Amino acid sequence: MNSIDKNDVDISKLFRWGNQFKILDSMNNELLDVYIRLVGDAELNRARVYALRKSAELRKKLKDTESDEYFAYIPDKDLIEKDILIENILLYMTRELTLESFNEIKPPLPVEPASDASLEKQEEYQREIDEFPKKREALIRENVVKVLDRRREDLKNRDMDSLYNDFIKLLINQVCEDEMLNKFKEMSVYLGTYKDSEFKERLFKDFEVFENLPNEIKTQFLDNYSVLEISGEDLKKLREVTQ
């Protein structure tokens, strides 16, 4: 939560649904101009289905003790010390605990002074409004630390086998979530990238061409697509403005 000030909403982002971008080589020379737009609901669903399938494929491989993916991602239980195992479990739990705290910890907003309040009271109110996000974030961090400390003590009383099993489940879930998000974004970018300003002729003949681009080139497409996306915080603030 960066701000609760309704006046800093960039409404122009609503209309930035497509734009022209330049793709550069490693020497910052222009390679080509491309046109990228945000994909619609049907294409988003196509990207989602594709990403879920790829995530499921990876999950299956990670559970196969003979697969290359298993050897690449799954550490040997005998090579992990208990304290390190516990801290890794807590690390994977931190995100979920932070989201829970974010939803649960909602301190009251500062009370707006009356319309005829003195200038000093109005200034104080604005200062409290400006500081509110940081105060809330501090409360959330404090709560997460307390919960993690309690979980750490609980985990210390468990045996290695149960800890390792929990760790592997969390690890696999994280790796698969990363895979799903990456593939979803890549497919969305592929579907939203065109040769022409009318967004009629796709730049890539198939997804494999885009998928196999050098990382420094592919990253530019991904970053340019991100420029077009509207963050959830912007949408939230926009709703506040239009209500």
For each residue, the residues with C-beta under 8 A, 3 or more apart:
1: 4 133 136 137 233
2: 133 233
3: 8 133 237
4: 1 109 129 132 133 237
5: 8 129 130
6: 9 237 240 241
7:
8: 3 5 237
9: 6 234 237 238 241
10: 13 234
11: 14 238 241
12: 15 16
13: 10 16 230 234
14: 11 230 238
15: 12
16: 12 13 19 227 228
17: 37 38 228
18: 35 36 37 38 199 228
19: 16 35 36 37 224 227 228
20: 33 34 35 197
21: 33 34 35 36 220 224 227
22: 30 31 32 33 34
23: 30 31 32 33 34 217 220 221
24: 28 29 30 31 220
25: 28 29 31 217
26: 216
27:
28: 24 25
29: 24 25
30: 22 23 24 33
31: 22 23 24 25 217
32: 22 23
33: 20 21 22 23 30
34: 20 21 22 23 193 194 195 203 221 224
35: 18 19 20 21 193 194 195 196 197 199
36: 18 19 21 189 192 193 194 221 224 225 228
37: 17 18 19 192 194 199 228
38: 17 18 192 225 228 229
39: 43 44 47 188 191 192
40: 43 44
41: 44 45
42: 45 46
43: 39 40 46 47 188 191 192
44: 39 40 41 47 48 188
45: 41 42 48 49
46: 42 43 49 50 187 191
47: 39 43 44 50 51 183 184 187 188 191
48: 44 45 51 52 184
49: 45 46 52 53
50: 46 47 53 54 183 184 187
51: 47 48 54 55 179 180 181 182 183 184 187
52: 48 49 55 56 180
53: 49 50 56 57
54: 50 51 57 58 179 180 183
55: 51 52 58 59 176 177 179 180 183
56: 52 53 59 60 176
57: 53 54 60 61
58: 54 55 61 62 69 175 176 179
59: 55 56 62 63 172 176
60: 56 57 63 64
61: 57 58 64 67 68 69 70
62: 58 59 67 69 70 73 74 172 175 176
63: 59 60 70 172
64: 60 61 67 69 70
65: 70
66: 70
67: 61 62 64 70 71
68: 61 71 72
69: 58 61 62 64 72 73
70: 61 62 63 64 65 66 67 73 74
71: 67 68 74
72: 68 69
73: 62 69 70 171 172 175
74: 62 70 71 168 171
75: 79 80
76: 79 80
77: 80 160 164
78:
79: 75 76
80: 75 76 77 84 85 164
81: 84 85
82: 85 86 160 163
83: 86 87
84: 80 81 87 88
85: 80 81 82 88 89 160 163 164 167
86: 82 83 89 90 152 155 156 163
87: 83 84 90 91
88: 84 85 91 92 167 171
89: 85 86 92 93 155 163 166 167 170
90: 86 87 93 94 148 151 152 155
91: 87 88 94
92: 88 89 95 167 170 171 173 174
93: 89 90 96 97 148 151 170
94: 90 91 97 98 144 148
95: 92 98 99
96: 93 99 100
97: 93 94 100 101 144 147 148
98: 94 95 101 102 140 144
99: 95 96 102 103
100: 96 97 103 104
101: 97 98 104 105 140 143 144 147
102: 98 99 105 140
103: 99 100
104: 100 101 143
105: 101 102 136 139 140 143
106: 136
107: 132 135 136 139
108:
109: 4 129 132
110: 125 128 129 132
111: 125
112: 125
113: 117 121 122 125
114: 117
115:
116:
117: 113 114 121 122 125
118: 121 122
119: 122 123
120: 123 124
121: 113 117 118 124 125
122: 113 117 118 119 125 126
123: 119 120 126 127
124: 120 121 127 128
125: 110 111 112 113 117 121 122 128 129
126: 122 123 129 130
127: 123 124 130 131
128: 110 124 125 131 132
129: 4 5 109 110 125 126 132
130: 5 126 127
131: 127 128 134 135
132: 4 107 109 110 128 129 135 136
133: 1 2 3 4 136 137
134: 131 137 138
135: 107 131 132 138 139
136: 1 105 106 107 132 133 139 140
137: 1 133 134 140 141
138: 134 135 141 142
139: 105 107 135 136 142 143
140: 98 101 102 105 136 137 143 144
141: 137 138 144 145
142: 138 139 145 146
143: 101 104 105 139 140 146 147
144: 94 97 98 101 140 141 147 148
145: 141 142 148 149
146: 142 143 149 150
147: 97 101 143 144 150 151
148: 90 93 94 97 144 145 151 152
149: 145 146 152 153
150: 146 147 153 154
151: 90 93 147 148 154 155
152: 86 90 148 149 155 156
153: 149 150 156 157
154: 150 151 157 158
155: 86 89 90 151 152 158 163
156: 86 152 153
157: 153 154
158: 154 155 162 163
159: 162 163
160: 77 82 85 163 164
161: 164 165
162: 158 159 165 166
163: 82 85 86 89 155 158 159 160 166 167
164: 77 80 85 160 161 167 168
165: 161 162 168 169
166: 89 162 163 169 170
167: 85 88 89 92 163 164 170 171
168: 74 164 165 171 172
169: 165 166 172 173
170: 89 92 93 166 167 173 174
171: 73 74 88 92 167 168 174 175
172: 59 62 63 73 168 169 175 176
173: 92 169 170 176 177
174: 92 170 171 177 178
175: 58 62 73 171 172 178 179
176: 55 56 58 59 62 172 173 179 180
177: 55 173 174 180 181
178: 174 175 181 182
179: 51 54 55 58 175 176 182 183
180: 51 52 54 55 176 177 183 184
181: 51 177 178 184 185
182: 51 178 179 185 186
183: 47 50 51 54 55 179 180 186 187
184: 47 48 50 51 180 181 187 188
185: 181 182 188 189 222 225
186: 182 183 189 190 207 210 211 218 222
187: 46 47 50 51 183 184 190 191 207
188: 39 43 44 47 184 185 191 192 225
189: 36 185 186 192 193 210 221 222 225
190: 186 187 193 202 204 207 210 211
191: 39 43 46 47 187 188 202
192: 36 37 38 39 43 188 189 225
193: 34 35 36 189 190 202 203 204 210 221 225
194: 34 35 36 37 198 199 200 201 202 203
195: 34 35 201 202 203
196: 35 199 200 201
197: 20 35
198: 194
199: 18 35 37 194 196
200: 194 196
201: 194 195 196
202: 190 191 193 194 195 205
203: 34 193 194 195
204: 190 193 207 209 210
205: 202 209
206: 209 210
207: 186 187 190 204 210 211
208: 211 212
209: 204 205 206 212 213
210: 186 189 190 193 204 206 207 213 218 221
211: 186 190 207 208
212: 208 209
213: 209 210 217 218 221
214: 217 218
215: 218 219
216: 26 219 220
217: 23 25 31 213 214 220 221
218: 186 210 213 214 215 221 222
219: 215 216 222 223
220: 21 23 24 216 217 223 224
221: 23 34 36 189 193 210 213 217 218 224 225
222: 185 186 189 218 219 225 226
223: 219 220 226 227
224: 19 21 34 36 220 221 227 228
225: 36 38 185 188 189 192 193 221 222 228 229
226: 222 223 229
227: 16 19 21 223 224
228: 16 17 18 19 36 37 38 224 225
229: 38 225 226
230: 13 14 234 235
231: 234 235
232: 235 236
233: 1 2 236 237
234: 9 10 13 230 231 237 238
235: 230 231 232 238 239
236: 232 233 239 240
237: 3 4 6 8 9 233 234 240 241
238: 9 11 14 234 235 241 242
239: 235 236 242 243
240: 6 236 237 243
241: 6 9 11 237 238
242: 238 239
243: 239 240
